[in-house]
Amino acid sequence: MIAELDRVIITTDISEYGLEQGDIGTVVLVHQGGKGYEVEFLTLNGETVAIVSLLAAQVRSIGNREIAHARVIN
């Protein structure tokens, strides 16, 4: 189960915030036992890009053998 402060990966683009499938965020609040999450997305230097309410189907846990990838956001 995904808990507060877990890092998660979004499974779909969220264009209104400039987020793309695969972006990594941190869960700041769990809604209704895991039906949804508030997720904060940061730049690599710590600037908040967005805090977004997402459904459980829009996020997944990070796997053991995954690596982060950097990109510039608009």
N, CA, C and O atoms as CSV, one atom per row, in Angstrom:
chain,resi,resn,atom,element,x,y,z
A,1,MET,N,N,0.836,-1.192,0.000
A,1,MET,CA,C,0.000,0.000,0.000
A,1,MET,C,C,0.879,1.252,0.000
A,1,MET,O,O,1.923,1.291,0.652
A,2,ILE,N,N,0.452,2.248,-0.721
A,2,ILE,CA,C,1.160,3.516,-0.783
A,2,ILE,C,C,0.801,4.339,0.449
A,2,ILE,O,O,-0.370,4.467,0.806
A,3,ALA,N,N,1.821,4.894,1.092
A,3,ALA,CA,C,1.630,5.663,2.328
A,3,ALA,C,C,2.153,7.085,2.151
A,3,ALA,O,O,2.848,7.388,1.181
A,4,GLU,N,N,1.807,7.955,3.106
A,4,GLU,CA,C,2.326,9.323,3.089
A,4,GLU,C,C,3.850,9.299,3.088
A,4,GLU,O,O,4.468,8.489,3.779
A,5,LEU,N,N,4.436,10.178,2.320
A,5,LEU,CA,C,5.874,10.378,2.128
A,5,LEU,C,C,6.515,9.335,1.211
A,5,LEU,O,O,7.722,9.390,0.975
A,6,ASP,N,N,5.729,8.382,0.686
A,6,ASP,CA,C,6.257,7.468,-0.327
A,6,ASP,C,C,6.444,8.225,-1.630
A,6,ASP,O,O,5.660,9.117,-1.954
A,7,ARG,N,N,7.470,7.876,-2.368
A,7,ARG,CA,C,7.628,8.393,-3.724
A,7,ARG,C,C,6.829,7.498,-4.655
A,7,ARG,O,O,6.819,6.277,-4.502
A,8,VAL,N,N,6.160,8.114,-5.622
A,8,VAL,CA,C,5.341,7.379,-6.579
A,8,VAL,C,C,5.613,7.887,-7.987
A,8,VAL,O,O,6.205,8.949,-8.180
A,9,ILE,N,N,5.174,7.113,-8.956
A,9,ILE,CA,C,5.321,7.462,-10.365
A,9,ILE,C,C,3.925,7.620,-10.955
A,9,ILE,O,O,3.056,6.779,-10.727
A,10,ILE,N,N,3.704,8.699,-11.715
A,10,ILE,CA,C,2.390,8.843,-12.343
A,10,ILE,C,C,2.322,7.969,-13.591
A,10,ILE,O,O,3.316,7.777,-14.291
A,11,THR,N,N,1.132,7.449,-13.849
A,11,THR,CA,C,0.934,6.505,-14.944
A,11,THR,C,C,0.300,7.144,-16.173
A,11,THR,O,O,0.043,6.464,-17.166
A,12,THR,N,N,0.048,8.443,-16.110
A,12,THR,CA,C,-0.566,9.155,-17.218
A,12,THR,C,C,-0.061,10.599,-17.252
A,12,THR,O,O,0.361,11.129,-16.224
A,13,ASP,N,N,-0.099,11.223,-18.393
A,13,ASP,CA,C,0.250,12.647,-18.479
A,13,ASP,C,C,-0.804,13.480,-17.747
A,13,ASP,O,O,-1.987,13.141,-17.757
A,14,ILE,N,N,-0.373,14.558,-17.122
A,14,ILE,CA,C,-1.273,15.533,-16.510
A,14,ILE,C,C,-0.867,16.878,-17.083
A,14,ILE,O,O,-0.139,17.651,-16.460
A,15,SER,N,N,-1.359,17.137,-18.291
A,15,SER,CA,C,-0.881,18.265,-19.092
A,15,SER,C,C,-1.123,19.623,-18.455
A,15,SER,O,O,-0.343,20.548,-18.680
A,16,GLU,N,N,-2.186,19.771,-17.664
A,16,GLU,CA,C,-2.447,21.089,-17.071
A,16,GLU,C,C,-1.364,21.512,-16.084
A,16,GLU,O,O,-1.269,22.690,-15.741
A,17,TYR,N,N,-0.544,20.560,-15.622
A,17,TYR,CA,C,0.577,20.868,-14.727
A,17,TYR,C,C,1.932,20.623,-15.389
A,17,TYR,O,O,2.970,20.778,-14.745
A,18,GLY,N,N,1.932,20.246,-16.654
A,18,GLY,CA,C,3.177,19.968,-17.354
A,18,GLY,C,C,3.831,18.666,-16.926
A,18,GLY,O,O,5.029,18.474,-17.137
A,19,LEU,N,N,3.056,17.770,-16.324
A,19,LEU,CA,C,3.587,16.494,-15.847
A,19,LEU,C,C,3.390,15.411,-16.898
A,19,LEU,O,O,2.401,15.412,-17.630
A,20,GLU,N,N,4.338,14.493,-16.961
A,20,GLU,CA,C,4.289,13.419,-17.944
A,20,GLU,C,C,4.345,12.067,-17.254
A,20,GLU,O,O,4.891,11.925,-16.160
A,21,GLN,N,N,3.764,11.076,-17.925
A,21,GLN,CA,C,3.826,9.711,-17.433
A,21,GLN,C,C,5.282,9.385,-17.080
A,21,GLN,O,O,6.191,9.651,-17.866
A,22,GLY,N,N,5.491,8.817,-15.908
A,22,GLY,CA,C,6.837,8.480,-15.466
A,22,GLY,C,C,7.441,9.482,-14.504
A,22,GLY,O,O,8.449,9.183,-13.864
A,23,ASP,N,N,6.844,10.681,-14.381
A,23,ASP,CA,C,7.358,11.657,-13.424
A,23,ASP,C,C,7.174,11.137,-11.996
A,23,ASP,O,O,6.220,10.419,-11.698
A,24,ILE,N,N,8.103,11.514,-11.132
A,24,ILE,CA,C,8.126,11.034,-9.752
A,24,ILE,C,C,7.659,12.141,-8.818
A,24,ILE,O,O,8.088,13.290,-8.931
A,25,GLY,N,N,6.780,11.781,-7.901
A,25,GLY,CA,C,6.294,12.724,-6.899
A,25,GLY,C,C,6.294,12.077,-5.526
A,25,GLY,O,O,6.576,10.887,-5.384
A,26,THR,N,N,5.974,12.877,-4.515
A,26,THR,CA,C,5.915,12.404,-3.130
A,26,THR,C,C,4.489,12.545,-2.611
A,26,THR,O,O,3.878,13.607,-2.733
A,27,VAL,N,N,3.968,11.479,-2.036
A,27,VAL,CA,C,2.618,11.495,-1.479
A,27,VAL,C,C,2.637,12.336,-0.207
A,27,VAL,O,O,3.404,12.065,0.717
A,28,VAL,N,N,1.788,13.356,-0.169
A,28,VAL,CA,C,1.690,14.203,1.019
A,28,VAL,C,C,0.411,13.943,1.804
A,28,VAL,O,O,0.293,14.365,2.954
A,29,LEU,N,N,-0.551,13.249,1.188
A,29,LEU,CA,C,-1.799,12.915,1.875
A,29,LEU,C,C,-2.446,11.726,1.179
A,29,LEU,O,O,-2.501,11.666,-0.049
A,30,VAL,N,N,-2.934,10.787,1.972
A,30,VAL,CA,C,-3.665,9.630,1.446
A,30,VAL,C,C,-5.157,9.863,1.702
A,30,VAL,O,O,-5.560,10.180,2.821
A,31,HIS,N,N,-5.972,9.705,0.653
A,31,HIS,CA,C,-7.417,9.893,0.767
A,31,HIS,C,C,-8.131,8.548,0.858
A,31,HIS,O,O,-7.817,7.620,0.112
A,32,GLN,N,N,-9.081,8.449,1.766
A,32,GLN,CA,C,-9.999,7.315,1.871
A,32,GLN,C,C,-9.290,5.962,1.770
A,32,GLN,O,O,-9.673,5.103,0.976
A,33,GLY,N,N,-8.262,5.792,2.581
A,33,GLY,CA,C,-7.574,4.507,2.642
A,33,GLY,C,C,-6.868,4.079,1.375
A,33,GLY,O,O,-6.645,2.886,1.167
A,34,GLY,N,N,-6.512,5.023,0.525
A,34,GLY,CA,C,-5.753,4.710,-0.676
A,34,GLY,C,C,-6.550,4.811,-1.968
A,34,GLY,O,O,-6.066,4.392,-3.020
A,35,LYS,N,N,-7.756,5.356,-1.914
A,35,LYS,CA,C,-8.537,5.567,-3.145
A,35,LYS,C,C,-7.983,6.732,-3.956
A,35,LYS,O,O,-8.214,6.821,-5.162
A,36,GLY,N,N,-7.253,7.623,-3.294
A,36,GLY,CA,C,-6.657,8.765,-3.959
A,36,GLY,C,C,-5.523,9.340,-3.136
A,36,GLY,O,O,-5.341,8.975,-1.974
A,37,TYR,N,N,-4.762,10.236,-3.737
A,37,TYR,CA,C,-3.568,10.788,-3.103
A,37,TYR,C,C,-3.375,12.242,-3.495
A,37,TYR,O,O,-3.725,12.649,-4.603
A,38,GLU,N,N,-2.817,13.021,-2.582
A,38,GLU,CA,C,-2.271,14.332,-2.916
A,38,GLU,C,C,-0.778,14.079,-3.125
A,38,GLU,O,O,-0.108,13.543,-2.243
A,39,VAL,N,N,-0.266,14.460,-4.279
A,39,VAL,CA,C,1.126,14.178,-4.621
A,39,VAL,C,C,1.820,15.484,-4.985
A,39,VAL,O,O,1.314,16.266,-5.791
A,40,GLU,N,N,2.980,15.710,-4.384
A,40,GLU,CA,C,3.780,16.902,-4.674
A,40,GLU,C,C,4.885,16.526,-5.652
A,40,GLU,O,O,5.576,15.522,-5.479
A,41,PHE,N,N,5.035,17.352,-6.681
A,41,PHE,CA,C,6.080,17.165,-7.680
A,41,PHE,C,C,7.064,18.318,-7.560
A,41,PHE,O,O,6.666,19.482,-7.533
A,42,LEU,N,N,8.346,17.993,-7.490
A,42,LEU,CA,C,9.413,18.970,-7.281
A,42,LEU,C,C,10.422,18.922,-8.415
A,42,LEU,O,O,10.611,17.887,-9.054
A,43,THR,N,N,11.074,20.069,-8.659
A,43,THR,CA,C,12.253,20.049,-9.518
A,43,THR,C,C,13.394,19.417,-8.726
A,43,THR,O,O,13.274,19.213,-7.517
A,44,LEU,N,N,14.483,19.111,-9.390
A,44,LEU,CA,C,15.614,18.484,-8.701
A,44,LEU,C,C,16.283,19.412,-7.692
A,44,LEU,O,O,17.011,18.947,-6.815
A,45,ASN,N,N,16.044,20.734,-7.806
A,45,ASN,CA,C,16.608,21.655,-6.810
A,45,ASN,C,C,15.599,22.007,-5.710
A,45,ASN,O,O,15.851,22.899,-4.900
A,46,GLY,N,N,14.451,21.304,-5.682
A,46,GLY,CA,C,13.511,21.440,-4.579
A,46,GLY,C,C,12.362,22.410,-4.772
A,46,GLY,O,O,11.599,22.641,-3.834
A,47,GLU,N,N,12.213,22.985,-5.952
A,47,GLU,CA,C,11.106,23.910,-6.218
A,47,GLU,C,C,9.833,23.114,-6.515
A,47,GLU,O,O,9.847,22.205,-7.344
A,48,THR,N,N,8.751,23.452,-5.846
A,48,THR,CA,C,7.492,22.764,-6.085
A,48,THR,C,C,6.939,23.131,-7.451
A,48,THR,O,O,6.795,24.311,-7.771
A,49,VAL,N,N,6.631,22.126,-8.253
A,49,VAL,CA,C,6.019,22.316,-9.570
A,49,VAL,C,C,4.501,22.278,-9.420
A,49,VAL,O,O,3.794,23.113,-9.985
A,50,ALA,N,N,4.003,21.300,-8.653
A,50,ALA,CA,C,2.560,21.151,-8.476
A,50,ALA,C,C,2.278,20.225,-7.310
A,50,ALA,O,O,3.075,19.347,-6.979
A,51,ILE,N,N,1.125,20.443,-6.694
A,51,ILE,CA,C,0.557,19.485,-5.751
A,51,ILE,C,C,-0.782,19.106,-6.350
A,51,ILE,O,O,-1.663,19.949,-6.522
A,52,VAL,N,N,-0.927,17.812,-6.669
A,52,VAL,CA,C,-2.041,17.353,-7.482
A,52,VAL,C,C,-2.814,16.260,-6.759
A,52,VAL,O,O,-2.219,15.378,-6.141
A,53,SER,N,N,-4.157,16.317,-6.839
A,53,SER,CA,C,-5.008,15.230,-6.347
A,53,SER,C,C,-5.114,14.183,-7.444
A,53,SER,O,O,-5.509,14.494,-8.567
A,54,LEU,N,N,-4.763,12.943,-7.120
A,54,LEU,CA,C,-4.763,11.866,-8.107
A,54,LEU,C,C,-5.531,10.660,-7.589
A,54,LEU,O,O,-5.560,10.391,-6.388
A,55,LEU,N,N,-6.147,9.945,-8.506
A,55,LEU,CA,C,-6.783,8.681,-8.172
A,55,LEU,C,C,-5.720,7.593,-8.055
A,55,LEU,O,O,-4.625,7.726,-8.602
A,56,ALA,N,N,-6.043,6.529,-7.349
A,56,ALA,CA,C,-5.087,5.435,-7.165
A,56,ALA,C,C,-4.595,4.878,-8.499
A,56,ALA,O,O,-3.435,4.478,-8.606
A,57,ALA,N,N,-5.453,4.845,-9.512
A,57,ALA,CA,C,-5.062,4.324,-10.823
A,57,ALA,C,C,-4.064,5.216,-11.556
A,57,ALA,O,O,-3.470,4.794,-12.548
A,58,GLN,N,N,-3.875,6.438,-11.079
A,58,GLN,CA,C,-2.972,7.381,-11.747
A,58,GLN,C,C,-1.559,7.360,-11.181
A,58,GLN,O,O,-0.689,8.081,-11.670
A,59,VAL,N,N,-1.320,6.547,-10.161
A,59,VAL,CA,C,0.019,6.446,-9.572
A,59,VAL,C,C,0.379,4.981,-9.344
A,59,VAL,O,O,-0.484,4.107,-9.265
A,60,ARG,N,N,1.674,4.748,-9.243
A,60,ARG,CA,C,2.157,3.412,-8.888
A,60,ARG,C,C,3.406,3.557,-8.040
A,60,ARG,O,O,4.065,4.596,-8.051
A,61,SER,N,N,3.719,2.506,-7.309
A,61,SER,CA,C,4.935,2.495,-6.502
A,61,SER,C,C,6.157,2.403,-7.399
A,61,SER,O,O,6.068,1.963,-8.545
A,62,ILE,N,N,7.283,2.817,-6.874
A,62,ILE,CA,C,8.554,2.723,-7.594
A,62,ILE,C,C,9.112,1.319,-7.433
A,62,ILE,O,O,9.160,0.783,-6.326
A,63,GLY,N,N,9.532,0.729,-8.541
A,63,GLY,CA,C,10.112,-0.612,-8.518
A,63,GLY,C,C,11.569,-0.595,-8.089
A,63,GLY,O,O,12.227,0.445,-8.130
A,64,ASN,N,N,12.063,-1.745,-7.682
A,64,ASN,CA,C,13.441,-1.874,-7.185
A,64,ASN,C,C,14.505,-1.590,-8.234
A,64,ASN,O,O,15.593,-1.135,-7.882
A,65,ARG,N,N,14.235,-1.838,-9.492
A,65,ARG,CA,C,15.262,-1.708,-10.524
A,65,ARG,C,C,14.967,-0.568,-11.489
A,65,ARG,O,O,15.292,-0.663,-12.673
A,66,GLU,N,N,14.354,0.511,-11.002
A,66,GLU,CA,C,14.061,1.662,-11.852
A,66,GLU,C,C,15.065,2.776,-11.573
A,66,GLU,O,O,15.614,2.883,-10.476
A,67,ILE,N,N,15.290,3.599,-12.589
A,67,ILE,CA,C,16.234,4.702,-12.469
A,67,ILE,C,C,15.522,6.005,-12.855
A,67,ILE,O,O,14.682,6.015,-13.755
A,68,ALA,N,N,15.858,7.089,-12.178
A,68,ALA,CA,C,15.256,8.386,-12.482
A,68,ALA,C,C,15.860,8.955,-13.767
A,68,ALA,O,O,16.987,8.626,-14.136
A,69,HIS,N,N,15.095,9.808,-14.435
A,69,HIS,CA,C,15.529,10.458,-15.672
A,69,HIS,C,C,15.155,11.933,-15.580
A,69,HIS,O,O,14.013,12.251,-15.248
A,70,ALA,N,N,16.064,12.820,-15.858
A,70,ALA,CA,C,15.802,14.255,-15.747
A,70,ALA,C,C,15.296,14.811,-17.079
A,70,ALA,O,O,15.692,14.360,-18.154
A,71,ARG,N,N,14.395,15.821,-16.971
A,71,ARG,CA,C,13.903,16.542,-18.136
A,71,ARG,C,C,13.555,17.957,-17.705
A,71,ARG,O,O,13.309,18.208,-16.526
A,72,VAL,N,N,13.535,18.879,-18.658
A,72,VAL,CA,C,13.173,20.263,-18.378
A,72,VAL,C,C,11.663,20.393,-18.520
A,72,VAL,O,O,11.079,19.867,-19.467
A,73,ILE,N,N,11.022,21.098,-17.571
A,73,ILE,CA,C,9.591,21.351,-17.680
A,73,ILE,C,C,9.358,22.772,-18.153
A,73,ILE,O,O,10.207,23.646,-17.978
A,74,ASN,N,N,8.208,22.993,-18.749
A,74,ASN,CA,C,7.876,24.323,-19.256
A,74,ASN,C,C,7.075,25.090,-18.231
A,74,ASN,O,O,6.699,26.237,-18.475
